[in-house]
Amino acid sequence: MNFVAEIKVMPLKELLDPQGKAVLGGLANLGIKSITDVRIGKHIQLNLEAASIEEARIIAGEAAKKLLANPVMEEFTILISEPAN
């Protein structure tokens, strides 16, 4: 079966996010001062084949652990769905 894995990679909450801080400062410079924090991450979409949704989650998890996310600095979440026709 075909599945779509959407992986959201974000910096760990305990770590400073310099890119997010720069965007926050830019928004303040534009007069948008009601935003109190910005975190910048990655959204990765994988199209994959697997026998089940559980297997698709395992494959996506392995990809995230081995290549897509740095566990020292980042955390990730995975959403698996079937592609729309």
C-alpha positions as CSV (number, residue, x, y, z in Angstrom):
1,M,0.0,0.0,0.0
2,N,1.1,3.6,-0.5
3,F,1.3,6.0,2.4
4,V,2.3,9.6,3.0
5,A,4.4,10.3,6.0
6,E,4.6,13.9,7.2
7,I,7.4,14.5,9.6
8,K,7.6,17.7,11.6
9,V,11.1,18.4,13.0
10,M,11.5,21.2,15.6
11,P,14.3,22.4,17.8
12,L,14.2,21.1,21.4
13,K,12.3,23.5,23.6
14,E,15.3,23.7,25.9
15,L,17.6,25.1,23.2
16,L,17.8,28.6,21.8
17,D,16.4,28.9,18.3
18,P,18.5,31.7,16.6
19,Q,16.5,31.6,13.4
20,G,13.2,31.9,15.4
21,K,14.6,34.8,17.4
22,A,15.7,36.6,14.2
23,V,12.1,36.2,12.8
24,L,10.6,37.4,16.0
25,G,12.8,40.5,15.9
26,G,11.9,41.1,12.2
27,L,8.2,40.8,13.0
28,A,8.6,43.4,15.8
29,N,10.4,45.7,13.4
30,L,7.4,45.4,11.1
31,G,5.1,46.5,13.9
32,I,3.8,43.0,14.7
33,K,4.4,43.0,18.4
34,S,1.8,40.7,19.7
35,I,3.8,37.6,18.8
36,T,5.8,36.5,21.8
37,D,7.9,33.6,20.4
38,V,8.8,32.0,17.1
39,R,10.3,28.5,16.6
40,I,11.5,27.5,13.1
41,G,11.4,23.9,12.1
42,K,11.2,21.6,9.0
43,H,8.2,19.9,7.4
44,I,9.2,16.8,5.4
45,Q,6.8,14.7,3.3
46,L,7.7,11.1,2.3
47,N,5.7,9.0,-0.1
48,L,6.4,5.3,0.8
49,E,5.2,1.8,0.3
50,A,4.5,-0.4,3.3
51,A,2.3,-3.4,4.1
52,S,0.4,-1.5,6.9
53,I,0.2,1.9,8.5
54,E,2.3,0.6,11.4
55,E,5.1,-0.5,9.1
56,A,4.9,2.9,7.4
57,R,5.3,4.6,10.8
58,I,8.4,2.4,11.5
59,I,10.0,3.3,8.1
60,A,9.3,7.0,8.6
61,G,10.7,6.8,12.2
62,E,13.9,5.2,11.0
63,A,14.4,7.8,8.3
64,A,13.8,10.6,10.9
65,K,16.1,9.0,13.5
66,K,18.9,8.2,11.0
67,L,18.9,11.2,8.7
68,L,16.1,13.8,9.0
69,A,16.4,14.9,12.6
70,N,19.4,15.5,14.8
71,P,18.4,14.0,18.2
72,V,20.9,16.1,20.1
73,M,19.1,19.3,19.0
74,E,15.7,18.4,17.5
75,E,12.6,16.4,18.2
76,F,10.2,15.0,15.6
77,T,6.6,13.9,15.2
78,I,5.2,11.7,12.4
79,L,1.7,11.7,10.8
80,I,0.9,8.8,8.4
81,S,-2.0,9.0,6.0
82,E,-3.1,7.3,2.8
83,P,-2.6,9.5,-0.3
84,A,-5.7,11.2,-1.8
85,N,-6.8,9.9,-5.1
